[in-house]
Amino acid sequence: MKRWYSINLFCTDQFPRLSVDLDFNYIGAVDKNIMQQEKPELETILLDICKRLQYELHRNPRGHAGGKTVIVYKSGMGTKGGLEIDLNYIYRIPLWKVSWRSSPAWPKATKAKILDIHELAAGKLNALLEREVSRDLFDSHQLLTKWSFNTEKLRLAFTVYAAMRKQNWQNISVDNQASAILTEKHRCTLH
């Protein structure tokens, strides 16, 4: 498991910002051919679980890197809620050992394999530069002010993730990032 949900639920006992999308990296096999053989089986299992729980499936793109599946469920109040599940098959080799971590007891304690906190943080910091959305600024601030990191590990993870980015680093500037975030904030207040 990766991204902010992992940090929020498995690396702290507080919820600075609730995020309930589930993001997973396939780490079953490094070999691409084995991964491609296992991929349809994993996706079938996911879809079967959703059907068994009577979730509605709203989209299930089949990109080469994986895809986002959006499921719709009935909440305890009778309204509908959505949950996005992202399975990524590109990042098959974690930078460091993944570990089993437990969530707080609320709403229900669970365990999951989680990437090293330095890799999670590097992913979030790179998202800040790539997506240009205000939640990434908030999350990055939380990470850098509330957690202790091994600076060398964080720097290495950030550099590796940065090298995998699509965006050209020469186009990144504080002005561009601030402008994009302010534009997003303005867009949100209009709706």
C-alpha positions in Angstrom: 0.0 0.0 0.0 1.2 3.5 -0.7 0.3 7.2 -0.8 -1.4 9.4 1.7 -3.9 6.9 2.9 -1.0 4.6 4.0 0.7 7.5 5.9 -2.6 8.6 7.4 -3.8 5.2 8.6 -0.7 3.2 9.2 2.0 5.7 10.2 0.2 7.9 12.6 -2.5 7.8 15.2 -4.0 11.1 14.0 -5.9 11.8 10.8 -4.6 15.2 9.6 -6.6 14.9 6.3 -9.0 12.0 5.6 -8.2 10.2 2.3 -9.9 6.9 1.6 -8.6 6.0 -1.8 -6.6 2.8 -1.8 -3.4 2.8 -3.8 -1.4 -0.4 -4.3 1.9 -1.3 -6.0 2.1 -4.9 -7.3 5.2 -6.4 -5.7 4.6 -10.0 -6.4 7.2 -10.6 -9.1 10.0 -8.5 -10.5 9.9 -10.4 -13.8 7.5 -8.6 -16.2 6.3 -11.9 -17.8 5.3 -13.3 -14.5 3.6 -10.1 -13.5 1.6 -10.1 -16.8 0.5 -13.6 -16.1 -0.7 -12.7 -12.5 -2.3 -9.4 -13.4 -5.6 -10.7 -14.8 -6.0 -13.1 -11.9 -5.5 -10.2 -9.3 -8.0 -8.0 -11.2 -10.5 -10.8 -11.3 -10.1 -11.4 -7.6 -10.7 -7.6 -7.0 -13.8 -7.6 -9.2 -15.2 -10.7 -7.5 -14.8 -9.2 -4.1 -16.6 -6.1 -5.2 -19.4 -8.1 -6.7 -19.7 -10.3 -3.6 -20.0 -7.1 -1.4 -22.6 -5.7 -3.9 -20.5 -2.7 -4.9 -21.2 -1.1 -8.2 -18.3 -0.9 -10.6 -18.2 2.5 -12.4 -14.9 2.2 -14.3 -12.1 -0.1 -14.7 -9.5 1.1 -17.2 -6.9 -1.3 -18.3 -3.8 0.8 -18.9 -0.4 -1.0 -19.1 0.7 0.5 -15.8 -2.5 -0.7 -14.0 -5.6 1.3 -13.5 -8.1 2.9 -11.2 -11.2 1.1 -10.3 -14.0 3.2 -8.9 -16.5 1.3 -6.8 -19.7 2.7 -5.4 -21.2 1.3 -2.2 -24.1 2.1 0.1 -23.1 3.8 3.3 -24.5 3.1 6.7 -26.8 6.1 6.2 -28.3 4.7 3.0 -26.5 7.1 0.7 -23.9 6.2 -1.9 -20.2 6.6 -1.4 -17.3 6.1 -3.8 -13.9 4.4 -3.3 -11.1 4.5 -5.8 -8.7 1.6 -5.9 -5.5 2.1 -7.9 -3.3 -0.9 -8.8 0.1 0.0 -10.2 2.2 -2.6 -11.9 5.2 -0.4 -12.8 6.7 0.0 -9.4 7.3 -3.7 -8.7 10.5 -3.2 -6.7 10.2 -1.2 -3.5 13.3 0.9 -2.6 13.3 -0.6 0.9 11.7 -3.5 2.6 7.9 -3.2 3.0 6.5 -3.9 6.5 3.3 -5.0 8.0 1.7 -2.2 9.9 -1.4 -1.9 12.0 -4.0 0.8 11.7 -5.6 2.4 14.8 -8.6 0.6 16.2 -11.0 3.1 14.6 -13.1 2.3 12.6 -11.7 -1.3 12.6 -8.1 -2.3 13.2 -6.5 -3.9 10.1 -3.0 -4.8 8.9 -1.4 -4.0 5.5 2.0 -4.2 3.9 3.2 -0.6 3.7 6.1 1.0 1.8 8.9 2.5 3.9 7.9 6.0 5.2 10.8 7.5 3.2 9.4 6.1 0.0 5.9 7.2 0.9 7.1 10.7 1.7 9.1 10.9 -1.6 6.0 9.9 -3.5 4.0 12.7 -1.8 6.7 15.3 -2.4 6.9 14.4 -6.0 3.1 14.6 -6.3 3.3 18.1 -4.9 5.5 19.1 -7.9 3.6 17.1 -10.5 -0.1 17.5 -9.7 -0.1 21.1 -8.4 -3.0 20.6 -6.0 -3.4 22.2 -2.6 -4.0 18.9 -0.8 -0.4 17.9 -1.7 0.9 21.1 -0.2 -1.0 20.4 3.0 0.2 16.8 3.1 3.8 17.7 2.3 3.8 20.3 5.1 2.4 17.7 7.5 5.1 15.2 6.5 8.0 17.6 6.8 6.9 19.2 10.1 5.4 16.2 12.0 7.7 13.3 11.1 11.4 12.6 11.6 13.2 11.3 8.5 16.6 10.0 7.7 17.6 12.8 5.4 19.8 10.6 3.2 17.0 8.0 2.6 14.5 10.7 1.9 16.8 12.4 -0.6 17.6 9.1 -2.3 13.9 8.2 -2.6 12.9 11.7 -3.8 15.6 11.6 -6.5 14.6 8.1 -7.7 10.9 9.1 -7.8 11.8 12.4 -9.5 13.8 10.5 -12.2 10.6 8.5 -13.0 8.5 11.6 -13.5 7.0 12.5 -16.9 7.3 16.3 -16.2 10.5 18.1 -17.2 12.2 19.5 -14.1 13.2 22.6 -15.9 9.6 23.7 -16.1 9.0 23.6 -12.3 9.1 26.8 -10.4 7.7 28.2 -7.2 5.6 30.7 -9.2 4.1 27.9 -11.4 3.3 25.8 -8.4 1.8 28.7 -6.4 -0.2 29.9 -9.4 -1.6 26.4 -10.0 -2.6 25.9 -6.3 -4.2 29.3 -6.1 -6.1 28.6 -9.4 -7.3 25.3 -7.9 -8.4 27.0 -4.7 -10.3 29.7 -6.7 -12.0 26.9 -8.8 -13.0 25.1 -5.6 -14.6 28.2 -4.1 -16.7 28.8 -7.2 -18.4 25.4 -7.0 
